Amino acid sequence: MNIQCTWTSIRCLRLGILLLFVLGLFGCAALSESEQVSKNEQRDETISLKILHLNDIHASIGDFAYIATYIETERKKNDYFLHLNAGDLFSGDPVVDLQQGTPIIELLNKLELNAVTMGNHDFDYGQEHTAAAKDLSNFPWLSANTIVVDKTTPIQQPKPYVIFELEELTVGVLGLTQSPPSTAPASIEGLEFLDLKETIEKYSFLRDEVDVFIGLTHVGIQADRMIAKQYNLFDVIIGGHSHTVIENPETINHTAIAQAGANGLYIGDITIDIDRKSRKIVNIDGRLQSVEELQERDEEIQAMVEQYIDEMATTLQKVIGNTKTGLTRVGRNERDVPLGNFWTDAMRHMTGSDIALTNNGGIRNSIEPGEITSGDIYTVEPFQNDSVEFKMTGQAIKNVIEFSFKRGNQIDLQTSGLHYTIFTNDKGQYVDSLLEVDGKAIDLDETYHVITNSYLASGGDGYHFEGEVILPAAGNLANALIIYAEQIMKEKGSIDYEDEGRILIRRAE
């Protein structure tokens, strides 16, 4: 009897434990459902704003069909959505550049771009073409620090900012442009570019008028960081100009900074969560979407791109000038040559630098006497190189010249603004050099503005340009050659060059 009672007690104990376990499961399930309700309520209490952004496209339209599909897909998925661009739509692809930007504007209209900030290369085609591009656009061009001071200029005063009313949400976007922009001086005549700090302070009142405040800038990553550090103003800075690849937004002083590289290789993807009641931002997430990884494309956009490319077969035959002398590269390893002189003069014309240097390896062909076409320019400079301007000491410049000759015991750099003589021993090896600017020996302690191509600036062929980068993207080289050719034709009627003694090789005494 006692034994039965004992077993019965054990069975009762087991049943009790089982019952408690089952109740515990139900309790956990109920708690889980409660947590889920809480999460749903939390989601109801926030508004999510999706922003897709690009910058420094530089006329690269080849992958626009893939970009279009990604943008449209995200637009349909999100109730609150903006598509923004941080400038430099132009300069980089002859398909676009030789039509003064029309193809990319038409494509961005199809992609329903909401706003773009004016970049320095958006002035490259000249004022009439910049104005025409703005007129063709279905989206606003922004630049709060660009002021039209000459009312006769074709460029109309750009909007400083735009406020988007997105149902429950207001989003302010302030545009800022490099000051002054790196482009041909003639392209910005009659325009004044205000100091960034002065402009930001002028429009700081917008902070209190919107739920989300975005700086859409084309000033470079270092300036963006300075703005974030000194002003607790913007929620997000979407930047351009420095071609910086920022995988995830970096945060400085509660400001998220984003940039999506260049040339349409990435799409920036940002999500901003805003508390519905307080209108305060509770979270910002961001990433870059590699365009190369995208699989789906918009066939209508693809057909447009292919049509533009087909049209260029004829457009590349456009005559931009003529030459009686021809522009040869022959002899470039021993001295300055006509094409090298024209080329580097065009680079200096672009920025007004003291000195221009370009490497012989980048000069891929000669131009024969007769008509010069756009296709000729893109044949002699097929790389679509940009250019970079440095502030360098005379000694640093001399070091570059020394390195250039020692690479192969021959001339490797064509030049404008600088005349240099290489002194060699009886074996043809470098001994010393004499550098002159404006007929005077270069001051080794003085600083000069030197423009070169982006290949050399980034260390190509082992070069090292020691100095301060003052213009990281000073202008597309092919475009600079075309603009300068047109300038010479207006002034002289023919593009004629000789070897001028800019570069000499002498035996050391």
C-alpha positions in Angstrom: 0.0 0.0 0.0 2.8 2.3 0.9 4.5 1.3 -2.3 1.5 2.1 -4.4 1.1 5.4 -2.8 4.8 6.1 -3.4 4.4 5.3 -7.2 1.3 7.3 -7.3 3.1 10.2 -5.8 5.8 9.9 -8.4 3.3 9.8 -11.2 1.6 12.8 -9.8 4.9 14.6 -9.5 5.7 13.8 -13.2 2.3 15.0 -14.3 2.8 18.2 -12.4 6.1 18.8 -14.0 4.7 18.1 -17.5 1.8 20.4 -16.8 4.1 23.2 -15.8 6.3 22.6 -18.9 3.2 22.8 -21.2 2.0 26.0 -19.5 5.5 27.4 -19.9 5.3 26.7 -23.6 2.0 28.5 -23.9 3.4 31.3 -21.8 6.4 31.7 -24.1 4.2 31.6 -27.2 2.0 34.3 -25.7 5.0 36.4 -24.8 6.4 35.9 -28.3 3.1 37.1 -29.8 3.1 40.0 -27.4 6.6 41.0 -28.5 5.5 40.7 -32.1 2.6 43.1 -31.5 5.0 45.5 -29.8 7.3 45.3 -32.8 4.4 45.9 -35.2 3.3 48.9 -33.1 6.8 50.2 -33.2 6.8 49.9 -36.9 3.5 51.8 -37.0 5.1 54.5 -35.0 8.0 55.1 -37.5 8.1 56.4 -41.0 10.8 54.9 -43.3 12.3 57.1 -46.0 14.2 55.4 -48.8 16.8 57.4 -50.7 18.8 56.1 -53.7 21.7 58.3 -54.8 24.5 58.4 -57.3 27.2 60.9 -58.0 29.9 61.7 -60.6 28.3 59.6 -63.3 30.5 61.4 -65.8 28.3 60.5 -68.8 28.5 56.7 -68.2 25.2 55.4 -69.5 26.1 51.8 -70.5 24.5 50.3 -67.4 21.6 52.6 -67.1 19.1 49.9 -67.9 20.2 48.0 -64.8 20.2 51.1 -62.6 16.7 52.0 -63.8 15.3 48.6 -62.8 16.8 48.8 -59.3 15.5 52.3 -58.8 12.0 51.5 -60.0 11.8 48.4 -57.9 12.7 50.3 -54.7 10.3 53.1 -55.6 7.4 50.6 -55.7 8.4 49.0 -52.5 8.6 52.2 -50.4 5.9 54.7 -49.6 8.5 57.4 -48.9 11.1 57.5 -51.6 13.6 60.0 -53.2 16.1 59.6 -56.1 19.0 62.1 -55.8 22.2 62.8 -57.6 25.2 64.7 -56.2 26.5 66.2 -59.5 28.9 65.7 -62.3 26.5 64.2 -64.8 28.7 65.2 -67.7 32.3 64.7 -69.1 33.5 61.2 -69.6 31.8 59.4 -72.5 31.7 60.8 -76.1 28.3 59.3 -76.6 27.0 61.9 -74.1 29.6 64.6 -74.3 29.4 65.2 -78.0 25.7 65.7 -77.6 26.3 68.2 -74.8 24.6 65.9 -72.2 21.3 65.4 -73.9 21.3 61.6 -73.6 21.9 61.5 -69.9 19.3 64.1 -69.2 16.7 62.2 -71.2 17.6 59.0 -69.3 17.4 60.7 -65.9 14.0 62.1 -66.8 12.9 58.5 -67.5 14.4 57.4 -64.1 12.4 60.2 -62.4 15.3 61.9 -60.7 14.1 64.1 -58.0 17.0 66.6 -57.7 20.7 67.1 -58.7 23.3 69.3 -57.3 25.4 71.2 -59.9 28.9 69.7 -60.1 32.0 71.4 -61.5 31.9 69.2 -64.7 28.3 70.2 -65.3 29.7 73.5 -66.6 32.2 71.8 -68.9 30.1 72.2 -72.1 29.9 75.9 -71.8 27.1 78.2 -70.5 24.6 77.8 -73.4 24.7 74.0 -73.1 24.5 74.0 -69.3 21.4 76.2 -69.6 19.9 74.0 -72.3 20.5 70.9 -70.1 18.7 72.5 -67.2 15.8 73.4 -69.5 15.5 69.9 -70.7 15.5 68.4 -67.2 12.3 67.4 -65.4 14.1 67.7 -62.1 15.6 70.8 -60.3 19.3 71.7 -60.4 20.4 72.9 -57.0 23.3 75.1 -55.8 22.8 77.4 -52.9 26.3 78.9 -53.2 26.1 79.7 -57.0 25.0 83.2 -57.7 24.3 84.6 -61.1 25.8 88.1 -61.0 25.7 88.8 -64.7 22.1 88.7 -65.9 23.2 88.3 -69.5 24.7 84.9 -68.9 22.6 82.0 -70.4 22.6 80.2 -67.0 19.6 81.1 -64.9 19.9 81.3 -61.1 19.7 77.8 -59.8 17.5 76.9 -56.9 19.3 76.8 -53.5 17.1 74.1 -52.1 13.9 72.1 -52.6 11.4 70.8 -50.0 9.6 67.6 -50.8 6.2 67.1 -49.3 5.8 63.3 -48.9 2.4 62.8 -47.4 3.2 62.9 -43.6 6.9 63.8 -44.2 8.8 66.9 -45.3 12.3 66.5 -46.6 14.6 69.5 -47.3 17.5 69.2 -49.7 20.1 71.9 -49.9 22.6 71.9 -52.8 26.2 72.9 -52.5 28.8 73.2 -55.3 32.6 73.3 -55.3 33.7 76.9 -54.8 35.0 77.8 -57.3 34.3 74.9 -59.6 37.1 73.2 -61.5 36.1 73.9 -65.1 37.1 76.2 -67.9 37.0 79.8 -66.7 34.8 80.8 -69.6 32.1 78.3 -68.5 31.6 80.2 -65.2 31.9 83.8 -66.3 29.2 86.0 -64.7 28.8 83.5 -61.8 30.0 83.9 -58.3 30.5 81.0 -55.9 30.0 81.7 -52.3 32.0 80.3 -49.4 30.5 77.0 -48.1 30.3 78.1 -44.5 28.6 81.4 -45.3 26.1 79.6 -47.4 25.3 76.9 -44.8 24.7 79.5 -42.2 22.5 81.5 -44.5 20.2 78.5 -45.0 20.4 77.0 -41.6 16.8 78.1 -40.9 15.6 75.2 -43.1 16.5 72.8 -40.2 13.4 73.9 -38.3 11.1 73.7 -41.3 11.6 70.1 -42.3 11.5 66.7 -40.7 14.6 65.5 -42.6 17.4 67.8 -43.8 19.8 66.6 -46.5 22.9 68.2 -47.8 23.3 67.3 -51.4 26.9 68.4 -52.0 29.5 68.4 -54.7 32.5 69.5 -52.6 34.4 66.4 -51.8 34.6 64.1 -48.8 37.0 66.3 -46.8 34.7 69.3 -47.1 31.7 67.1 -46.2 33.5 65.9 -43.1 34.3 69.5 -42.2 30.6 70.5 -42.6 29.5 67.6 -40.4 32.0 68.4 -37.8 31.3 72.2 -37.6 27.6 72.2 -38.1 25.0 70.0 -36.3 22.6 70.7 -39.1 22.1 68.0 -41.7 20.8 64.6 -40.9 22.5 63.2 -44.0 25.1 64.6 -46.4 25.0 62.9 -49.8 28.3 63.9 -51.5 30.2 63.8 -54.7 33.3 65.2 -56.4 36.0 63.1 -54.7 34.7 59.8 -56.1 34.8 58.3 -52.6 33.4 54.8 -52.2 31.7 54.7 -48.8 30.3 51.2 -48.2 28.3 52.3 -45.2 27.6 55.9 -44.2 30.2 57.3 -41.8 28.8 59.4 -38.9 30.3 62.6 -37.6 28.5 64.8 -35.1 25.3 62.9 -35.6 25.5 63.5 -39.3 25.6 60.5 -41.7 27.9 61.0 -44.7 27.4 59.0 -47.9 29.0 58.8 -51.3 28.7 56.3 -54.1 32.1 56.3 -55.9 31.8 57.4 -59.6 30.9 56.4 -63.2 27.7 54.6 -62.2 29.5 51.7 -60.6 27.4 51.9 -57.4 24.0 53.0 -56.3 23.8 54.4 -52.8 20.9 53.0 -50.8 19.9 54.8 -47.6 17.0 54.1 -45.2 16.0 56.8 -42.6 13.6 55.8 -39.9 11.7 58.8 -38.4 9.5 58.7 -35.2 6.0 59.5 -36.4 5.1 61.5 -33.3 8.3 63.3 -32.4 9.6 63.6 -36.0 13.0 62.7 -34.7 15.3 60.3 -36.6 15.7 57.1 -34.8 17.9 55.2 -37.2 19.9 55.6 -40.4 21.1 52.6 -42.4 23.0 52.7 -45.7 24.9 50.6 -48.1 26.2 50.6 -51.7 24.7 48.4 -54.4 27.2 47.2 -57.0 25.6 47.8 -60.4 27.8 45.0 -61.9 25.9 42.5 -59.6 22.4 43.5 -60.9 20.8 41.0 -63.3 17.6 42.7 -64.4 17.4 45.5 -66.9 14.7 47.9 -68.2 14.4 47.1 -71.9 13.0 50.5 -72.8 16.0 52.2 -71.2 18.3 49.7 -72.9 16.9 50.6 -76.3 17.4 54.3 -75.6 21.1 53.6 -74.7 21.7 51.6 -77.8 20.2 54.2 -80.0 22.4 56.9 -78.5 25.5 54.7 -79.2 24.4 54.0 -82.7 23.9 57.7 -83.4 27.5 58.4 -82.3 28.9 56.4 -85.2 28.2 59.5 -87.3 28.6 62.1 -84.5 32.2 61.1 -84.0 33.0 62.4 -87.5 32.0 65.9 -86.4 34.7 68.4 -87.5 36.0 70.5 -84.6 38.9 72.2 -86.5 41.7 71.8 -89.0 45.5 71.8 -88.9 48.0 72.7 -91.6 51.0 71.4 -89.7 49.4 68.3 -88.3 49.8 67.3 -84.7 52.4 64.6 -84.5 53.7 62.6 -81.6 56.8 61.5 -83.5 60.0 62.3 -81.7 58.3 62.5 -78.3 61.0 60.5 -76.6 63.7 63.0 -77.5 61.9 66.4 -77.3 58.6 68.2 -77.1 56.3 67.5 -80.1 53.4 69.4 -81.7 50.7 67.1 -80.2 52.3 67.1 -76.8 52.4 70.9 -76.9 48.8 71.3 -78.0 47.7 68.7 -75.4 49.4 70.3 -72.4 48.4 73.8 -73.5 44.8 72.5 -73.4 45.3 71.2 -69.9 46.6 74.5 -68.6 43.8 76.3 -70.4 41.3 74.2 -68.4 42.4 75.4 -65.0 44.9 78.2 -65.4 47.7 76.1 -63.8 51.3 77.2 -63.9 52.5 73.9 -65.3 50.9 71.0 -67.2 52.6 67.6 -67.5 51.4 64.5 -69.4 53.1 61.2 -70.2 54.1 60.0 -73.7 52.4 56.7 -73.1 49.0 58.4 -72.9 49.4 60.0 -76.4 48.3 57.1 -78.6 48.4 58.5 -82.1 49.1 61.5 -84.3 46.7 63.7 -86.1 47.5 64.2 -89.8 47.2 67.6 -91.5 43.7 68.5 -92.5 40.4 68.3 -90.7 40.3 67.3 -87.0 37.2 65.4 -85.9 35.9 64.5 -82.5 36.9 60.9 -83.3 40.5 62.0 -83.8 40.5 63.4 -80.3 39.1 60.2 -78.8 41.7 58.2 -80.8 44.7 60.1 -79.4 43.2 60.1 -75.9 41.1 56.9 -75.7 41.4 56.4 -71.9 38.9 59.0 -70.7 41.4 60.2 -68.2 40.5 62.9 -65.8 43.1 65.4 -64.6 44.4 66.4 -61.1 45.9 69.6 -60.0 48.6 69.7 -57.3 50.4 72.5 -55.4 54.0 71.4 -55.5 57.4 72.9 -54.7 60.0 73.5 -57.3 62.1 70.7 -55.8 59.2 68.2 -56.0 58.7 69.1 -59.7 62.4 68.6 -60.4 62.1 65.2 -58.7 59.3 64.2 -61.1 61.3 65.4 -64.1 64.4 63.4 -62.9 62.3 60.3 -62.4 60.6 60.7 -65.8 63.9 60.6 -67.6 65.6 57.9 -65.5 62.7 55.5 -66.3 64.2 54.8 -69.7 66.9 57.3 -70.3 64.6 59.2 -72.5 61.9 62.0 -72.4 58.6 60.8 -71.0 56.8 64.0 -70.0 55.4 66.6 -72.4 54.9 70.0 -70.9 53.3 73.4 -71.0 54.4 76.4 -68.8 57.6 74.6 -68.0 60.8 74.4 -70.1 63.3 71.8 -69.0 66.7 70.7 -70.1 68.1 67.3 -69.2 71.9 67.0 -68.9 73.3 63.6 -69.5 76.7 61.9 -69.3 78.4 60.2 -72.2 76.3 57.1 -71.7 73.1 59.1 -72.0 72.2 58.8 -68.4 70.7 61.5 -66.2 73.1 63.9 -64.5 71.0 67.0 -63.7 68.2 69.1 -65.1 67.5 72.8 -65.5 63.8 73.8 -65.1 62.5 77.2 -66.2 59.1 78.9 -65.7 58.5 82.2 -67.5 62.1 82.3 -68.7 63.5 82.1 -65.1 65.0 79.2 -63.3 62.5 77.5 -61.1 62.6 78.3 -57.4 63.1 75.0 -55.6 61.4 76.4 -52.5 58.5 78.2 -54.3 55.2 76.5 -54.8 53.5 76.0 -58.2 50.2 74.7 -59.5 50.8 71.6 -61.6 48.1 69.8 -63.5 48.6 66.2 -64.7 46.4 63.3 -65.8 44.7 61.1 -63.2 46.8 58.1 -64.3 50.1 59.7 -63.3 48.5 61.4 -60.2 47.5 58.0 -58.9 51.0 56.5 -59.2 50.8 55.1 -62.8 54.2 54.1 -64.2 55.6 54.6 -60.7 55.3 58.4 -60.6 55.0 60.2 -57.3 53.6 63.7 -57.4 54.6 65.0 -54.0 52.3 67.9 -52.9 48.9 69.0 -51.9 46.0 67.9 -54.2 43.9 71.0 -54.7 41.7 69.7 -57.5 41.1 66.0 -57.4 39.0 66.0 -60.6 40.0 69.0 -62.6 38.5 67.9 -65.9 38.2 65.3 -68.5 41.2 65.4 -70.9 39.4 64.6 -74.1 36.8 67.2 -73.4 39.6 69.7 -72.6 41.3 69.0 -75.9 38.0 69.6 -77.8 37.2 72.8 -76.0 40.7 74.1 -76.6 40.6 73.2 -80.2 37.4 75.1 -80.7 39.0 78.1 -78.9 42.0 78.1 -81.2 39.8 77.8 -84.2 37.9 80.9 -83.1 41.1 82.9 -82.5 43.4 81.7 -85.3 41.4 79.6 -87.8 43.8 76.7 -87.7 45.4 74.5 -85.0 49.1 74.6 -85.9 51.9 73.6 -83.7 55.7 72.9 -84.0 58.2 71.5 -81.6 59.2 74.6 -79.7 62.3 73.8 -77.7 60.2 73.3 -74.5 62.2 70.1 -73.8 65.9 69.6 -74.6 68.6 67.0 -73.9 72.2 68.3 -73.6 75.5 66.6 -72.7 76.7 67.6 -69.3 80.0 69.5 -69.3 
